[in-house]
Amino acid sequence: MSGGVGLPAPKALLKGFSVDDVDKVVKSSESAVMARGRCRLQQTAAAARVAVDPKPGLPEGARIASANAHGASFWTQTARLDVVLSDGSEIAYFLKYESAKLLHSFSPNGLPKPVAFGTYASDPDSHFYLCAFIDMALRIPDPAKFCAMLAETHQNSIGHSPEGKYGFHVSTYQGNMPQNNGWTDTWEEYYVRGLKDFIKQEQAVQGQSDELEELLVPFFEKVVPRLLRPLEWGETKIKPCLLHGDIWYGNIAERTGTDEPIMFDPAAFWAHNEYELGSFRVPRYRLGRQWLKEYHKHFPVSEPQADVDDRNLIYSMAITDIRHLVENYPDGLKQYKGERPNRA
């Protein structure tokens, strides 16, 4: 990647340092350096580990020519790996695997090709993910181009979820928060379980909120069934799509030189495609409602279309949104005026 964040560390900076040496510098400097400097030291540690440890997943006969700190991440340490292949040609890799591997199969130009993952020989508690290196400009891509690519990715994945279920075959992470991806037969079931898990994780860190606790009872009993259950009724029943799972300005960019959009750092799972769009309306993610309009030019709004804005609200989630929705749907499914199965 290229851009103003995370300058490459010179190779000389790594000479004479062991992995433990660099890690000690990182830890001892944490209280003294600015955030940018701390990121730089963490990247140097990542590059040092790459230089010391043998790397599974590289082509046979390949050797590491250089390992430099590169890019930036809120959750991990990042590095660029320059490799010389057995025929003398050169290739670069960038240091999440299962998510990226499956998502790449439906969007080969939409994200870097995953190569391998594993554990550092020198540190069994540290792990790596290796993918093809792509030079990126760290700026928000053109909404029209990005949304067209995202919609195509979702459409390409329809019909490929195992037994038409929602979930994923392994746990994935949003940042450092694990997602409970056990398979479910309905989207409503997966959504409720996942949101409850996230709330528990949040409460473990932030403590409980009496207001939220009071709102969650009618939210799960009234609002969620009213807005999600009709999605799975009738001939327009939704089908699982593979989502990136964590779209925001920090996980999208443009390819340098072409301005084509690219996404990375996925937390994939099979879900209702519109769930991916929840972040579009959240101001801190720097996207916006225009992105919703662009996306739906390529992937139509799910039925019932009249519910689309409120569905987007429950997919974006804030306590003010929960309060609004609870007030809007006091009677839950009794307020649904469309057709429904006899058993509903």
C-alpha positions as CSV (number, residue, x, y, z in Angstrom):
1,M,0.0,0.0,0.0
2,S,1.1,3.6,-0.5
3,G,0.0,6.7,1.3
4,G,0.8,9.0,4.1
5,V,0.3,6.5,6.9
6,G,3.0,3.9,7.7
7,L,6.2,4.8,5.9
8,P,8.5,1.8,4.9
9,A,11.2,1.2,7.5
10,P,14.7,1.1,6.0
11,K,16.3,-2.3,6.0
12,A,19.3,-1.0,8.0
13,L,16.9,-0.4,10.9
14,L,16.4,-4.1,11.3
15,K,20.1,-5.1,11.2
16,G,21.4,-6.2,14.5
17,F,18.0,-6.5,16.1
18,S,16.4,-9.7,17.2
19,V,12.6,-10.0,17.4
20,D,12.8,-9.7,21.2
21,D,14.9,-6.5,20.9
22,V,12.4,-4.8,18.6
23,D,9.5,-5.9,20.8
24,K,11.2,-4.5,23.9
25,V,11.6,-1.1,22.1
26,V,7.9,-1.2,21.2
27,K,6.8,-1.9,24.7
28,S,9.2,0.5,26.5
29,S,8.3,3.3,24.1
30,E,4.5,3.0,24.2
31,S,4.0,5.7,26.8
32,A,6.5,8.1,25.2
33,V,5.8,8.2,21.5
34,M,3.0,9.7,19.5
35,A,0.4,7.4,17.9
36,R,2.2,7.6,14.5
37,G,5.6,6.7,16.1
38,R,4.1,3.8,18.0
39,C,2.6,2.5,14.8
40,R,6.0,2.8,13.1
41,L,7.7,0.8,15.9
42,Q,5.0,-1.9,15.8
43,Q,5.4,-2.2,12.0
44,T,9.2,-2.6,12.5
45,A,8.6,-5.4,14.9
46,A,6.4,-7.1,12.4
47,A,9.0,-6.8,9.7
48,A,11.7,-8.1,12.0
49,R,9.6,-11.2,12.7
50,V,9.2,-11.8,9.0
51,A,13.0,-11.5,8.5
52,V,13.8,-13.9,11.3
53,D,11.1,-16.6,10.8
54,P,10.8,-19.0,7.8
55,K,7.6,-18.4,6.0
56,P,5.3,-21.2,5.0
57,G,3.0,-20.5,2.0
58,L,5.7,-19.0,-0.2
59,P,6.4,-20.7,-3.6
60,E,9.0,-23.5,-3.5
61,G,12.5,-22.2,-4.0
62,A,11.6,-18.6,-3.1
63,R,13.7,-16.5,-0.8
64,I,12.9,-13.4,1.1
65,A,14.8,-10.4,-0.3
66,S,13.5,-7.8,2.2
67,A,10.9,-7.3,4.9
68,N,9.9,-3.8,5.5
69,A,7.2,-2.2,7.7
70,H,4.4,-1.0,5.5
71,G,0.9,0.4,5.8
72,A,-1.1,0.7,9.0
73,S,-3.7,-1.2,11.0
74,F,-5.8,-0.4,14.1
75,W,-5.6,-4.0,15.2
76,T,-2.3,-5.6,14.1
77,Q,1.2,-5.0,12.7
78,T,1.7,-4.8,9.0
79,A,4.7,-5.4,6.7
80,R,5.6,-5.8,3.0
81,L,7.5,-8.9,2.0
82,D,9.6,-8.7,-1.2
83,V,10.4,-12.2,-2.5
84,V,12.7,-13.5,-5.2
85,L,11.2,-16.6,-7.0
86,S,13.3,-19.6,-8.1
87,D,13.3,-18.3,-11.7
88,G,14.8,-14.9,-10.5
89,S,11.6,-12.9,-10.9
90,E,10.3,-10.8,-8.0
91,I,6.9,-10.6,-6.2
92,A,5.6,-8.8,-3.2
93,Y,3.3,-10.0,-0.5
94,F,1.4,-8.1,2.3
95,L,1.4,-9.5,5.8
96,K,-7.4,-13.0,7.8
97,Y,-7.3,-15.9,5.5
98,E,-10.5,-17.9,5.4
99,S,-12.6,-14.8,4.9
100,A,-10.4,-13.4,2.2
101,K,-10.0,-16.8,0.4
102,L,-13.7,-17.3,-0.1
103,L,-14.5,-13.6,-0.8
104,H,-11.7,-13.5,-3.3
105,S,-13.3,-16.4,-5.2
106,F,-16.4,-14.2,-5.9
107,S,-14.5,-10.9,-6.4
108,P,-11.0,-11.7,-7.8
109,N,-10.3,-8.0,-8.5
110,G,-12.0,-6.7,-5.4
111,L,-9.4,-7.7,-2.8
112,P,-5.8,-9.0,-2.6
113,K,-5.4,-12.7,-3.2
114,P,-4.8,-14.5,0.0
115,V,-1.7,-16.8,0.1
116,A,-1.2,-18.3,3.5
117,F,-1.6,-17.9,7.3
118,G,0.3,-19.4,10.2
119,T,2.2,-18.9,13.5
120,Y,5.6,-17.4,14.0
121,A,8.2,-20.0,14.9
122,S,9.9,-17.5,17.2
123,D,6.6,-16.6,19.0
124,P,3.8,-19.1,19.2
125,D,1.4,-16.4,20.5
126,S,1.8,-14.3,17.3
127,H,0.3,-15.2,14.0
128,F,0.4,-13.9,10.5
129,Y,-1.8,-13.6,7.4
130,L,-0.1,-13.3,4.0
131,C,-1.7,-12.0,0.8
132,A,-0.6,-10.5,-2.5
133,F,0.8,-7.0,-2.3
134,I,-1.2,-4.3,-4.0
135,D,-0.1,-0.7,-4.1
136,M,-3.0,1.3,-2.7
137,A,-3.8,4.9,-2.3
138,L,-5.3,5.3,1.1
139,R,-8.3,7.4,0.1
140,I,-12.0,6.6,-0.1
141,P,-12.8,5.2,-3.6
142,D,-15.4,6.5,-6.0
143,P,-18.8,5.5,-4.6
144,A,-20.2,4.5,-8.0
145,K,-17.3,2.2,-8.7
146,F,-17.0,0.7,-5.3
147,C,-20.8,0.0,-4.9
148,A,-20.9,-1.6,-8.3
149,M,-18.1,-3.9,-7.3
150,L,-19.6,-4.7,-3.9
151,A,-23.0,-5.5,-5.4
152,E,-21.4,-7.8,-8.0
153,T,-19.6,-9.6,-5.2
154,H,-22.8,-10.2,-3.3
155,Q,-24.6,-11.3,-6.5
156,N,-21.9,-13.7,-7.5
157,S,-22.1,-15.5,-4.1
158,I,-25.8,-16.2,-4.2
159,G,-26.5,-19.9,-4.2
160,H,-23.2,-20.9,-2.8
161,S,-23.9,-20.8,1.0
162,P,-23.7,-24.4,2.4
163,E,-27.3,-25.7,2.4
164,G,-28.6,-22.1,2.1
165,K,-27.7,-21.3,5.7
166,Y,-26.5,-18.2,7.4
167,G,-23.1,-18.0,9.2
168,F,-19.6,-19.1,8.4
169,H,-17.5,-22.2,8.8
170,V,-15.0,-20.5,11.2
171,S,-15.2,-17.6,13.7
172,T,-14.3,-14.3,12.1
173,Y,-13.4,-11.0,13.8
174,Q,-14.4,-7.4,13.5
175,G,-11.3,-5.8,14.9
176,N,-10.6,-7.7,18.1
177,M,-14.3,-8.8,18.5
178,P,-15.1,-12.4,17.6
179,Q,-18.3,-13.1,15.6
180,N,-20.4,-16.1,16.6
181,N,-20.7,-17.7,13.1
182,G,-22.5,-21.0,13.9
183,W,-24.9,-21.9,11.1
184,T,-28.6,-20.9,11.3
185,D,-31.5,-21.6,9.0
186,T,-32.9,-18.1,9.2
187,W,-31.4,-14.7,8.9
188,E,-33.4,-13.4,11.9
189,E,-31.9,-16.1,14.1
190,Y,-28.3,-15.3,13.0
191,Y,-28.8,-11.6,13.4
192,V,-30.3,-11.9,16.9
193,R,-27.6,-14.2,18.2
194,G,-24.8,-12.1,16.7
195,L,-26.1,-8.8,18.1
196,K,-26.6,-10.3,21.6
197,D,-23.0,-11.6,21.5
198,F,-21.7,-8.1,20.5
199,I,-23.7,-6.5,23.3
200,K,-22.3,-8.9,25.9
201,Q,-18.7,-8.1,24.7
202,E,-19.4,-4.4,24.8
203,Q,-20.9,-4.6,28.3
204,A,-17.9,-6.5,29.5
205,V,-15.8,-3.5,28.6
206,Q,-18.1,-0.5,29.1
207,G,-20.5,-1.8,31.8
208,Q,-24.3,-2.1,31.6
209,S,-26.6,0.6,30.5
210,D,-30.0,0.7,32.2
211,E,-31.6,2.5,29.3
212,L,-30.2,0.0,26.8
213,E,-31.3,-3.0,28.9
214,E,-34.8,-1.6,29.0
215,L,-34.9,-1.0,25.2
216,L,-33.5,-4.4,24.2
217,V,-36.6,-6.3,25.4
218,P,-39.1,-4.8,23.0
219,F,-36.4,-4.4,20.4
220,F,-35.8,-8.2,20.2
221,E,-39.4,-9.2,20.8
222,K,-41.1,-6.6,18.6
223,V,-38.8,-4.7,16.2
224,V,-36.6,-7.5,14.9
225,P,-39.4,-9.9,14.0
226,R,-41.3,-7.1,12.4
227,L,-38.5,-6.0,10.2
228,L,-36.6,-9.2,9.5
229,R,-39.1,-12.0,9.4
230,P,-41.0,-10.8,6.3
231,L,-37.7,-10.9,4.4
232,E,-38.0,-14.7,4.4
233,W,-41.7,-15.0,3.3
234,G,-43.1,-15.6,-0.1
235,E,-41.5,-15.8,-3.6
236,T,-39.2,-12.8,-2.8
237,K,-37.5,-14.7,0.1
238,I,-33.9,-13.5,0.5
239,K,-30.9,-15.8,-0.1
240,P,-27.6,-15.7,1.8
241,C,-24.9,-13.6,0.3
242,L,-21.2,-13.6,1.3
243,L,-20.4,-10.3,2.9
244,H,-17.1,-8.6,3.5
245,G,-18.5,-7.9,6.9
246,D,-16.6,-4.8,7.9
247,I,-16.9,-2.0,5.3
248,W,-15.7,1.4,6.4
249,Y,-13.2,3.9,5.2
250,G,-10.3,2.1,6.9
251,N,-10.9,-1.1,4.9
252,I,-11.4,0.3,1.4
253,A,-9.0,2.1,-0.9
254,E,-8.1,2.7,-4.6
255,R,-5.4,0.9,-6.6
256,T,-2.6,3.3,-7.3
257,G,-2.4,4.2,-10.9
258,T,-5.9,3.0,-11.9
259,D,-8.2,4.4,-9.3
260,E,-10.1,1.1,-9.2
261,P,-11.7,0.3,-5.9
262,I,-10.4,-2.4,-3.6
263,M,-11.4,-3.8,-0.2
264,F,-9.4,-5.7,2.4
265,D,-9.4,-6.9,6.0
266,P,-12.7,-8.8,5.7
267,A,-14.7,-10.4,8.5
268,A,-16.8,-12.5,6.2
269,F,-20.1,-14.4,6.8
270,W,-23.2,-15.4,4.9
271,A,-26.0,-12.9,5.5
272,H,-28.7,-10.6,4.1
273,N,-26.8,-8.5,1.6
274,E,-28.3,-5.2,3.0
275,Y,-26.6,-5.9,6.3
276,E,-23.3,-4.8,4.6
277,L,-24.8,-1.4,4.1
278,G,-25.4,-0.6,7.7
279,S,-22.1,1.3,8.0
280,F,-23.0,3.6,5.1
281,R,-25.3,5.8,7.2
282,V,-22.9,6.0,10.2
283,P,-21.1,9.4,10.1
284,R,-17.8,8.1,11.7
285,Y,-17.3,5.7,8.8
286,R,-17.2,8.6,6.3
287,L,-19.4,7.0,3.6
288,G,-23.0,8.3,3.4
289,R,-26.5,7.7,1.9
290,Q,-25.3,8.3,-1.6
291,W,-23.5,5.0,-1.3
292,L,-26.8,3.3,-0.6
293,K,-28.3,4.8,-3.8
294,E,-25.3,3.7,-5.8
295,Y,-25.4,0.1,-4.4
296,H,-29.1,-0.3,-5.1
297,K,-28.6,0.7,-8.8
298,H,-27.0,-2.8,-9.1
299,F,-28.7,-4.8,-6.4
300,P,-32.5,-4.1,-5.9
301,V,-33.9,-3.3,-2.5
302,S,-35.3,-6.4,-0.7
303,E,-39.0,-6.9,-0.2
304,P,-40.8,-5.4,1.5
305,Q,-39.2,-2.3,0.1
306,A,-41.1,0.0,2.4
307,D,-39.0,-1.3,5.3
308,V,-35.6,-0.6,3.7
309,D,-34.8,2.5,5.7
310,D,-35.7,1.0,9.1
311,R,-33.8,-2.2,8.2
312,N,-30.8,-0.1,7.5
313,L,-31.2,1.4,10.9
314,I,-31.1,-1.9,12.7
315,Y,-28.1,-2.9,10.7
316,S,-26.3,0.3,11.7
317,M,-27.3,0.3,15.4
318,A,-27.0,3.1,17.9
319,I,-29.0,3.5,21.0
320,T,-30.9,6.4,19.5
321,D,-31.9,4.2,16.6
322,I,-33.1,1.4,18.9
323,R,-35.2,3.9,20.8
324,H,-36.7,5.2,17.6
325,L,-37.5,1.7,16.3
326,V,-39.0,0.6,19.6
327,E,-41.3,3.6,19.5
328,N,-42.1,3.0,15.9
329,Y,-43.1,-0.7,16.2
330,P,-44.8,-1.1,19.6
331,D,-46.9,-4.0,18.3
332,G,-44.3,-5.8,16.3
333,L,-45.5,-8.2,13.6
334,K,-49.1,-7.1,14.3
335,Q,-48.2,-3.9,12.4
336,Y,-47.2,-5.8,9.2
337,K,-49.8,-5.3,6.5
338,G,-48.3,-7.5,3.8
339,E,-49.1,-11.2,3.0
340,R,-47.7,-13.8,5.3
341,P,-47.6,-17.6,5.6
342,N,-50.5,-19.2,7.4
343,R,-48.1,-20.3,10.2
344,A,-46.7,-16.8,10.8
